[in-house]
Amino acid sequence: MDSSMKQTNRCQIRMNSTRQIANLQWIKFANIYSKLLIRFSWSILSIGLLITAGLTACFCLLVEVRQFGQQDFFMPKGLTMTNARRIKMLFGNDTELRMHQQLNLYPGLDIIIKRKVTNNERSDNQTNMLDNRTVEEIKMLDQQLQSILITDTKNNVELNYSSLCTKMNYACIIDGNYVLSEKFRDHMIHLHPPKHGYYMDDSGANGVPGFMFGKNYGYADRAPPASDDSDYVDVEEEAQQHELENSSKIVSPTTERIIAYVPLFRLRYSLSSSTPEIRKLAIDWERKALSYLNGEYKSKLIDVFPSTSTAISDAISKTAHEEGIYITFMFLIFFVLLCIFLSIQGNSYTSVGYLPLCGIISICLSTGATFGLLSVFRIKIIEPMALLIFIVAIIDAMRCSIVCGEYHRIIIEHMDTSPDESPEIDIEKLLPSIITSTHPYFIVSTLIISFVYLLFSIFSPMSLTMPICLTLALYIFINYIVHSTFFTSCLVITLKRVSSRRHCLCCCRLPKDNYTKQNRKSKSLNVFRNQIYSLLKIDSMWKKLFASIFCLLLVVFIILSLWFGLSIDTSLFEDKYLPREFYSLRSHMQSQVDDFEMGPVIMFTIPEAIDYNNAYTQEAMRNLLEQCVSETRTNTFKLLWLTNENITYITTGRENLTFRITPFSKNDLIVSEGENFSTIQASRFYCQYKSIKGDREDIRTMNAMYTYAKQSLIPSIFPYSLLFPSYESLGQLRIDICVLILALILCCFIITFIAFISLKNSLLIVAHFLALSAGTLMCLYLFQNLTYNFVAGPWLYLVPILYVDTLIHVCYSRTDSKWKYNRVILSLLISAFVLYLFPIETYAFQIICCSIIYQSIICFVLINFILPSWFYLFQSNNNNNNNNNDDNNDNNSEDQIDTVVSPTMTIVVSNNSLKSGMEINNHIDESNININDPI
């Protein structure tokens, strides 16, 4: 037992020795750096100001902003986008009916039409769209839409829908335009279900009931009309005819099933995107049509709920740009409060003066330098990069507050040693002490953030992470450089002002007795404060009990946070993303959920020639469709070209290939013609999603499609859907956030341990960082119903690093006063609560505001209650161990752990009795406040 204890003590002695060496290196760095700053403070400030101002000017002159959209989250090297490129090479861009588009969401105008109800009581008669007046109103609406004109400024011509539409057989594609045809009007009162699953007339007007009428249309059994020349066959006709032929009884006339109730109509005007110019004009037309329907169009019979390919992104962007002023106002309040809190500490002699303003200027300069550097290298800026400014501004504000806090701590310690005379401060001793107590932690946190986000930008497959993470790594590095040059030079100038006894806000000298008066006031305040502390003093047993309870609560909090954090789902679209003012767009999206079971199709593509006459191949194709429709998030839609095509006729027929393939399958087969035999080089067939939620069940369905295709006997077959890139990115986003937090935890542990050689402090940082990050996600999930989505995604990448500096510094400094942290947290909380009072409707801003509030509250609790509890328990344990060692090992002094002595700071006091100055040696036990805390 004694030998093992001796071995443990020897290991601790070696670690203490290594720790002392590391500490001496930091002190050496601080001494060299402080001498450089003191000698060249104005030169460093001027050069730094000149360089950063020049880069800021480059940013203003050369900045290029590109549009940001959902596509920035896609994974260009992922499986889904690879399959999309393969499909494009085989089949080209799809121009078939828009409801069956596979590769892209083309421009178009999608309209859901319902009858206007005048009272709150709804009945089938009031909402049924099978009415002549309603159909006529819709035809008039169609005419008005097709007459909307936009101007092509390049060619100086006006274009309408017919000039910009997607065409098939020389006619514009309007999904659901069967409701506009004369044939529909003639058969509307006695409308049969379609024979082949869709309607079509001689002019090419078409429509699928599930798309045109929604999922809630109703049937009725009615007697057939006297003469019915409909082209559609009743589904029960053959069975009833068979019963009539085999019955000798006279029966009454049979009834037939018809569609008697339709709650809505839906039309989709497809627009061309054959060239970038045409696509731009098509988007201009759909925006103008949307504006017309939401503003000018009025009807007494119908309500119109339109949407376009850009409607959601336009609505979110428009509101975000309008409400961006609120975020700016929040940070203005934050900086004002922070300046006030920084300035009120101290007095006219010891206050930091204009140093808070210098901190704000430092943030502005580092921002301009970072984005100016990007502009010099012609890197385009995207809108989410603005979030980096908020994050880095908060981080730098905390660093400025910590520097000011350490400055005041050292000044107050010096005041206590100079009760009667105004002190003369030796800046060459004071500045290294400030740098030693601040910059090592800033360097470590800068390395952690830069390293993690640099690696993340390289290894994350998402497109967004490259510009965001690289910019953040560069930004945080430049911010530290500007802080350590410009801001620290301002600190040196402030120290020179204090040493020359000048007023904190002006250049006038203070009287020699000013310090004595201020010191008496501060002493009276200290006496009053000590009396309050003595009243609040708690017995050590109770204090240890409370500390243990707090530490136990932290463990429980971490477990719960991880549980709820891992329960956060994904989502592609939710109603809360849209501001309330966009009522018609919200109604359109809600109607898609309530009234339809039609999402985008899932396409199975066979990219190579196989034997389609083989019975096993055909059975495998049908089995894939059966597996697809059996999923919970797919409907019963199946489209297999084998049903309509004759393979032998396609491969051996002598007629032109156009006539050998029916119109139903012409876009689903790639056939190469030979002299005597044609080969089907590629084909595809479909099933269909019934929702566009984008939750984990939808992502699981996507993964199931990949599994079914991999298990199929058909070689090289793969699935694809329009939503697969989004679902793949949502799944990756969820993984990325978890991996990012884990990477930050590992990097925090490794770098802090290497820099300061303290296992205990590194573990404390890791545990509290995990509690902070996971706790924030848990609060957002419980109170804001957070999901991983493309709206809040960019912010979720950044928010974990908000208080990294704070946790690292508080774990190693262990000072009693937490004001240097609390004033930043309180300023941020107040400004966030003020923002919360505004009617913010931008979902991303709501998440930003709430996440700042939750994370600030959690951080406040951690640094003021939880961490002091750990420190108290560690100190009590060390004291007990030291007492036991003193009792049992008085003669074994070589096995004891030596405490590391903190750096000596010399302050010269103008006292005749101390001609050579006064040397203050602070021998501080490591278990209390030393940065090199022993294990």
N, C-alpha and C positions, 0 to 999 in steps of 0.2 A: 504493500500500500504506500509506504513512504517512498519507495523507488519510483513508482508511477507518478506520485505527486511531484517529486523532484524533476522528473522528465518533463512533466507538464509545465512546471515553472521555468525550466530551461528554454522550452519552446516560446513561452511568453516573453522571456527576456530577449530572445533573438528577434521576435516580432517588434518589441519595444525599441530595440536597437535600429532595426530597419525603419521603423516609424520616425525615429529621431533623425535619421539621415534624410528621409523624405522631407521632414519638417524644415531641416536646415537648408535644403535645396529651395524650398518655397521662400524662406526668409532671404536667401541669397538673391533669388529672382526679384523679390520686393525691394531690396536695397539698391540693386543696379537700376531697376526701372524707376524708382523714386528719384534717384540722383539725376537720371536723364530728364525726368519731368520737371524737376525743380530748376534745372539749368536752362532748359529749352522750352519752358511751358508756353510762352507766347509764339514761338516758332512752330511748335507742334500744333498748337491750336490754329494758327494761320494756314499752315500747309494742309491740315485735315479739312479745314473749312473750304479752302480753294479747290481741292480735289473733289470733295463731295458736292460742292455747288456746281462745279463743271459737269459732273455726271448727271446731276439733276437737270441742268440745262439741256444736256443731250436727250434726256428722257422727254422733256417738253417738246423738243424739236423733232425727234425721230420715232416717237412712240407709235406703234401699230397695234390696234386692238382687233382681234378676230372674234367672230360669233361663237358663243359657247352653247352646246346643246347636249342632248342625251347621248349622241354618238361619241362624245368624248369619253364616255365611260366604257365603250366597247373594247373588246380585246382583239386587236388586229391579227395576232398570231394564234388566237384560240381556235378550238375545233369548229365552233359555229361559223366564224367568219371565213375559215378555210373552206368549209362546205359551201358557203354562199358564193365564194369565188369559183368553185367547181361548177356550181349550178349555172352561174352566169356564163361561163365558158361553153357549157353544153347547150343551154336553152336561150341565152341572151336575156335581156330585160323583159320581164313579163308585161304584156299589154292586154291580157285577157280581162274578164270581168274583175272590177276592182275588189270585190269581196273575196276573190281567190288569189290576190297578189301574194307573192312569196318572198321577194327579195327586199323590197323597199316600200315604205309608206309614201305613195305618190301623192302629189297635190290633188285636192278634190274638196268638194262641198258635200257634207253629209247632213241630211235633214230628217228629223223625226217630227211627224205631224200628228197632232191629236185634235179632237173636237173641243171647242171652247165650251166649258160648263159654267152656267150662270149661277148655280146654287151649290151648296155644299153636298147635297145628296146626289150621288152618282148612280146611274142605272145603265144597263146595257143599251137602252134606247137613246140615252143622252150621249153616250160615248161611241156608239157604233159609227164607223167611218163609211159603211156601205150605204151611202146616201147621195143622190144625184147632185144636190146643191154643194155638198162637200167636195165631190169629185170635180165639179166645175171650178170650184174655188182653187183647188190644187192645180188644175190645168192653167188657170190664170196666173198663179204663182210661178209656174214653170215658164210661161211666156215672159214674165217680168225678169226672171233670173237670166234667161238666155239673151235678153236685150241689154244687160249691164255691159258697159263699155269701159275699157281701160286704154290708156294711150301708151303706145310704144315710142318713147322719146327718141330712140336711136333712129328709127325709120319714119317717125312722125306720122304714124297711122293709128287708127282706133281699132281695137280688137274686141270681139265678143266671145261668148262661150264656144260657139261653133268654130272659131279660129284657133282655139287653144285646147280643145277637148281631145281625149284619147279616142281614136277611131278604130272600128272593126267593120269590115265590109262597107267602107265609105260612110259609116254612120257613127255619130257620137255615142259613146258608151255611157249610159245612165242606168245604174243598177236599180232595179225596181220600177223602170219606166213602163212596165206593163199596166200599171194603174192609170197611166196617161193615155192608153190606147182606146180606140173605139170598141175593140173586142171585149175589153174588160168592162166597159160601160154597158154593153149589150148583155153580158152574162153576169153582171154584178148582183142582180136580184136572185139569181139561181146559179151561184158559183160553185162548180165542182172542184174537188181536190185535183191537183195536177196529176196526170197519168204517169209521167216520168220524174216527178219530183220538182218540176219547174214549169212555169208558164212561158209561152212564146207565141207571137202572132206572125203574120206574113211579113210585116215590116221589120222584124227583128226585135221588137220590144219584148222584154223578158223580165222574169222575176221569180225568186224562190219564196214560197210562203213564209218560211221562218225569218227571212230578211225583210220582206215587204210588210208583213202583218205582225211580227213579233211572235212570241211563244204562247200568248194567251188568247189567240183567236179561237172561236168556238164553232162547233158543228150543230146541225139540226137535221132531223129526218122529215122530209117533206115529199108530197106526191109530185111526180114529174109533170112538167107542162105538157099540153096536148101535142105539140110538135117541138122536139128538142134536137137540134142538129149539132149539138156540142161535140167537139172533138175528144172530149174526155170520157173515160169509162169509169162508172161507179165501182168502187172497190167491192161491193157486195153483189154486183149484177150477175156474175156467172153462177154463184151459189144459189141465188134466187131462181134463176132460169132453170137450173138443174132440178130444183124442187118442183117447179111448175110442170116440167116434162114428165116427172115420175109420179105425179099426183093425179088421181082421177076426179078429185073434188074441184069444185068451182071456188076460186079464191078471189078476194078483193084485190084491186090494183096494188102493186108493191110501192113502197116508198124508197127514196134514195137520199144518201147523205150529202149535204151541201155545206159550204162555209157560210154561216148565217151571221156571225159576229166578228168584227175586226176592230180592235181598240186603237190601232194606229196605222199610219202609212210611213214608209221610209224610202227616201230617194238618195242616191249618191251620184253626184256629177263628177265623173273622172276627168282629170286634166293631164295633159301631156307633159313629159319631162325629157323629151328626146335630146335636147341640148341644154346647156346651162342657161342660155338666154331664154329659151322657151320655158324652162322651169321657173325662172325668176318672174316672167310675165304671168305664168299660171298662178304663182303664189300671190302676186299682186291682185289678180282677178278674184281669187278665193277670199282674200282679205276684204276687198271691196264688197263682194257679195255678202260676207258675214256682217259687215258694218251696215249694209242696207237692211238685212233681215232683223238685226237687233235694234235698229233705229227708225228707219223710215217706214218699213212695211207694217201695215195695220190690216187686221181682218176681224170681222165680227163672228166668223164661223169657226176658225181654226187657230190653234196655238202652234207656233213653229219653234223648234229647238234645234238650232244649227251648230255644226262644228266643222272645223277644217283641219288639215294636216299640221298647221302651225298655231291653231287657236289656243291650246293649253300653254305652250311655251310663250306665246305673245302675251297672254294674260298674266302669267307669272312674272315675266320680265317687266312688263309695264308697271305692275304694282310695286315690284322691287325697286325700280328706278324712282318711282314717286315717293316711296317710303324710306329710301336711302338716307334722306335728310334726318330721319329720326335716329338712325344709328350714329350718324355724325354728331348729332346733338347729344347723344348719350356719352360719347367719348369726350366731347367738349366739357360736359359736366364732370366726368371722371378726372380730367386733367386739372380743372379748376379746384375741385375738392382736394386732389392730391397736392397741388401747390400750397393750398391753405394748411393742410395737415403737416406738410414738410416744414413750412415756414414758422408755424406757431411753436415748434419745439426750440427751446433756447430763449435767448433774449436779444436785445439790440446789439450785444457784443458777440454772442456765440451762435446766433441764428445762421442758417445756411444762405440767407439772402436770396440772390437771384439764381442760385444753383438749380432749383426745380425748373425754372424757365430754360436753363441750359440743357436740362434733361429732355425737355420737350423738343428743343431745337436739335438735339442729338438724334432723337427718333426720326424727325423730319429729314435730317441729312442722310441717315442710313437708309431710309426709304427711297429717297431720290437717287442715292448712289446705287442701290440694288437694281431698281428698275431702269436707271440710266444705263447701267452695264448691260442689261438685257437688250435694251434698245440699240446700243452700239453694235451688238452682235446680231441684230435684226431678228431677235426672238420676239414673236408676237405675244401680246398680253391677253389673257382671258379673264373674264369677270371674277371667277372664284379667287383669283390672286389677291383681290382686295381684302379677303379674309385674313391673309397673311399679315397685313398691316395691323389689324386688331390684335392678333396674337402676339406679334413681336413688340407692339407698343406696350401691352400689359407686362410682358416679360422684362422689357427695359425699364419700365416704371418701377417694377419691383426691385431691380438692381440699383436704380438710383436711390430708392428708399432705404435699401440695405446699407449703401455707402453712407448716406446721411445719418442713418442710425448708428453706425459704427463711429462716425465722426463725433457725434454727440456723446456717445458712451465714453470715448477717450478724453474728450474735453471735460466732462463731468468728473471723471476720475482725477484729472489734473487739478480741477477746482478744489476737490476735497483735500489735496495736499498743500493748497495755497490759501489759507483762511484769511490772511490779512492783506496780502499784497496782490496787485494785478500781475498775473504770470506772464513771463516771456517764453513763448513756445518755440522750441527747436523743431522747425518743420522737417529737417532731415531725419529726425527720430520719429516724429508723429506720422508722417506720410507712409513710411514703410509699414508701420503698425496697421494703418487703415487698409493698405493694399494686401497685407498678409491675411487680414481677417475677411477679405471680400473676394479678391480676384481669383484665388485658387478655385473657389466654388463656381465662379462664373466661367472660368476656362473649362472646368469639368462638364458643366451643363451644356456649354457650347459644343464641346466634343461629342457628347451623348446625342444631342439633337441632330447635329450635322451628320454624324456617322450613320445613325439609324435611318434618317430620311434619304441620305445618299444611297445607301444599300437598297432601300425600299424602291427608289426610283429606277434602280437597275433591274431588280428581280420581280417587281409586281407586273403582271401581264396587262393591266388596265392602262388605257391611253392617258387618262387624267393624271395618274400618279407621277409620270415623268415630269411635266412642267411644274406641277404643284410642289412636289417633294424636292426637286432640284432647286427651285426658286427659294424654298424655305431654308434649305441647307446653306445656300449662298447668302440669304438675307440674315440669318442668325449669326453667321460668321462676320459679315460686314458690320452688323450692329455691334458686335463685341469690339471690333477694331475701332469703330467710331467712339464707342463708350470709353475704351481704354486710352484714347488719344484726346479727342475733343472734350468729352465730359470730365475726364480726370485732369486735364489741363485747367479746366474751369475750377475744379476742386482745389488745385494748387493755388490758383489765384485767390480763391476764397480763404484758404489758410493764411496766405500772405496778408490778406485784409484783416483777419483775426489777430495775427501776430503784431500788426502795426496799430492795434486798438482803434480800428475804424468802424463806423456804424455799418450795420449789415446791408442797408439799402441806399446809402450815400457815402461819399468819400470823406465826410467830416470825421475828425478825430474825436474820440470820446475822452472825457476827463479821467484822470487816474483813479479817482475814487468811484467811478461808475461800476467797476467790477465788484468793489466791496459792497455797494448797495444791492446790486443784483444778487450777489452771493448770499447776503443776509436774507433776502426774500426767498431764495431757493432753499435755504436752510430751514426756514420756518415751514415751507411747504413740505420739505422732507420729514420734519418732525411730525407734522399732521398726518402724512402718509404712513409713517412708521407706527403711529398710534392706531390707525385703522387696521394695519396688518397685524398688530399685536392682538386686537380684538377678534380678528378672524383666524387666529392661529389655532390649528387643530392638533389634537394629540397624535403622536406618531403612529400609534396602533390604528386609529381611525383613518389616518391619512394613507397608511399602507392598504387598508381594506378598500377605501375608495379608489385608490390607484389600481388595485387588482381588478376591481369591478370594471373600471374604464378599459383596461387592457383586454379583459374578457369580452366586453362589448365590441371591441374592435375586431376580434376574431369572428364573432357571430356576424358582424356587419359585412366582413369580407366574404364569408360563406354565402350569405343571402344575396349580396351584390353579384357574385359569380353566378348564382342560380338564376336570378332574374335577368342578368346581362346575357346569358346564353339562351334565354327564352325569347329574345327579341326576334321578331319575324321580319321578313322582307315585304316590300310592296312596290308595285309599278305605278299605281295611281290610287289616290284616295281623295274623297270629296274635300277634305280640309286643305289640300294643296291650292285650291282655287279661291280667290277672294269672293266675298258675298255679293259684290256688285255684278259679277258675271253669272246672273241667275240662269239664263238660257243655256249656257255652256254646262253649268252644274246639272241642270235638268236633263240635258242630253246624255251626260256621262252616267247619271243615276238611272236613266231609262235603259241604258245598255245593260245595266246590272239587273234591273227589275223586270224588263219586258223582253229580253232576248237571251238566247242560249247559243249565240253564234260568236265565237272568237275567230282568230285567224286559223287557217288550215295548217295541218302538219303534213308535210310532203315527204314521202319516201322516194328517194331517187336511186335508180339502178344505173350507174355511170358507164357500164360496159355491156358489150353484146353477150347475151346468154340465150339458151334454148327456151324460148317462151312456149313452145309446143309441149314441153315436158310437163306432165301432170303434177309432179312434185313441185316444180317451180310455181305453177299457178296456185297450187294449194298453199305454198309458203307465202305468196303475196296476199291471199285471202286471210290467212292466219294472222299476218301482221295487222291487217285492218281490224280483225276481231279483237286482238289484244289491245289495240289502240282504243276502240270504242268501249272496252270494258273498264277503262280508267275512270276515276271519279270526276276528273276535270275535263272530260271530253264528251261530246254529244254523240248522237247516233249517225251523223253524216258520214257517208263513205262514197268515194268516187274512184272507181277502178276501171281503167280503160278496157280491160278484158271483157267487161259486160257488154260493151257496144261495138267492139271491133272483131273482125275475122282475121286471125293471125295469118292463116294460109293465103287469104286474098291479098293481104298487105305485102307478104314476102314473095309471092309468085304471080301476082296479077300483072296484066299487060297494060292496063290503063295508066293514065297519068296518076302520079302519087297523090295529087290533091283530091282525086275522086276515090281513092282506095281508103282514105282515112276520113272518118266522119268529123263534122265540126266540133263534136264534143271532145275529141282527143287530139286535135291537130297541134295543140301546144304541149302535149304530154308525151309525144313520141319523136325521136330523132331517127330517121330512116335513111340509110345510104342505098342508093339504087345501083344495081349491077345489071349486066346484060340479061341474065336469066333468073336472077335471084336477088332480092333486096334483103338487107340486114337491119334489124332494129338495134341501133347503136346505144341508145339510152331511152329510158322511160321513167315515168313517175306516177304515183297515185297518192290519194289523200284520205285523211280523216280530219277531225276538227276539234279545236279547243272550244269550250263553251263559256269561258270567262277570260278576263285580262287582269286579274288581281295581282299576279306576280308574287304571291306568297310562297311559302316553302312547299306547299302542296303542288302548285304549278311547276315549281322547279323540280320537284320529285317526279312529276309526270314527264317533264322533258328528259330527265335522266333515265326514266323507264323506257322512253322511245329509243334512246341510244342502246340500252340493254337489249331490247327486243330485236333491234336491227343487228346487233352483234351476234346474237344467238340464232339468227335466221340462217337457213341454208342458202339463201341467195348471196352470191359473192359481192363484196364491196358496197352493199346497199347502206345508205345512211339517211337519217331523218333531218328535216330542217323546217323551221317555221319563222315567220316574220318576227315573232317575239323571242325566239331563242337567243339572239345576241343580248337582248335586255335581261332575260332571265339568267343567262350565264354571267353577265356582269353583276347582277344583284347578288347572286351566290358568291361571287368573288369579292364583292364589296364587304359582305358579312365576314368572310374569312380574313380579308385584309385588315379590318379594324381589330379583330382579335389578335392577329399576328403582330400588328404594329404595337399594341400594348405589351404583348409578351416580349417583343424585341427591345422596347424601351426599358422594361424591367431587367432583362438580362444585361443590357448595356449599362444601365445604372449600377448594377451590382459589380460588374467587372471593372469598369473605369473608376468608380469611387474607391474600390478596394485597392486597385493598383496605385491610385494617386495618394491615398491617405493611409493605407495598410490598417484598416479597422474593419474586421468582419462584422462586429456588432452593429456599427453604424450603417454599414452597407445593407445589412438585413433589415434594419429599421426603415431605411429609405425605400427599399423594395416593397416592404409590407404596406407602408403608408401610401406609396404611389399606386399600388394595386387597389387599395381601399378608395383612393380618390378617383381613379379612372373608372373602376367597376361601379362604384357608388353613384357617379354621375350618370352612367348609362342606366342604372337601376331606377334612379329618380325620374329620368326622362321617360322610361318605359312605363312606370307606374302612374305618373301624373300627366304626362303628355302623350301617352300611347305611342311612343317612338317606334318607328320601323326603320330598317335599313333601306333607304330609297335614294334616288338621284337628286332630290331637292336638298336634303340635309347631308348627303354624302360628303361633299368637300369639307364641311365644318367638322364632321366626325373624325376626319383624318388629322385635324389640327388641335382639337380641344384637349387631348391628353397631356400636352406639354405646357399647359398654362402655368402650373405652379411647380415645375421641376426645380427651378432655382430655389424656390422657397423651402421645399422639403430638404434639399441637400444642405442648404445653409443652416437651417434650424437644427438639423440632426448633428451637425458638427460644432456649431458655435455654442449652443445650449445656454444662451444668455437668459436671464430672468425676464427681461423686458421683451415683449413681443410687439411693441408698438410699431417698429419698423416694418413688420409684415402686416399688422392689423390695419394700418392706415391705408394701405393699398387695397386690401380686401374690403374694408368698409367703403372706400370711395367707389369701388367697382360695384358693390352691392347697392349702394344708394343710386348710382347712375342707372343700373339695370332695373331697379324698381321704378324709377322715373320713366324709363322706356316702356315698362310693362303697363303703365297707366295710359299710354297712348293707344289708339285703336289700330294696332298693327295687324294687318291681315296677311302679310307675306309669311308663309309657313317657315321658310328658312330663317327669317329674323326672329320668329317666335322661338324656334329651337335654340338659336344663338343666345337670346336673352335668358331663357330658362336654364340652359346649360351653364351659363356664367353664374347665375344665382345659385344653382345647386352645388356647383363645384366650389364656389367661394364659401358657402356655408360649411360644406364638408371640410375644406381646408382650414377654416377658422376653428372648427371643433378639434381637428387633429393637432394643430400646433399649439392650442391653448389648453387643451385638456388631456388628450390621449398621449402625445409625446412627453409632456411633463410627468405623466404618470409612469411611463417607461423609465424616464431618467431617474425618478425618485426610487423606483424599485431597484434599478441597477446600482444606484448610490448606496441604498440600504444594504444590498447584498455585498457590495465591495467593503463597506464598513464592517459588516459581520465577519467577512473573510479576513480582513486585516486584524480584527480583534482576536480571532482564533489563531492566526499566525503569530501574533505577539505573545499569546499565552503558551503556545506549544513549540515554537521554533525560535526562541530568543537567540540561540547560538548559531542559527543557520542563516545568517544574513545574506550569504551569497546566493540563496535561492529565492530571495524576495524580489518582487516586481518593482522596479524603479519607476516613479512617476516622471513624466516628461515635463521639463520646465519650459514654460512659454517664453517667447522672445523678450529680451530686456528692452524696455523703452526708457530713454533718458529725456527728461524734461527739465529745462533750466528755469529756476525760479529766482527772481531778482530779490535776493535776501542777503543782507550783509553777513549774516552768520553762516551762509553757505556760498562761499566765494567760488568754489569750483563747480557749483551746480548741485543738483539733487538727483540721485539715481534711484528710480523706482523699479524694484525687482518683483515682478508678480509671479510667485511660485504657485502655480495652480494645479490642483490635482486633476489628472486626466479624466477621472470619472465625473468631473463636474462640467468644465467648459472647454477643455483643450480640443483643438481640431484633430489631434492625433489620439483619439480616445482609445485606450487599451482594451483588449478583449476581457 
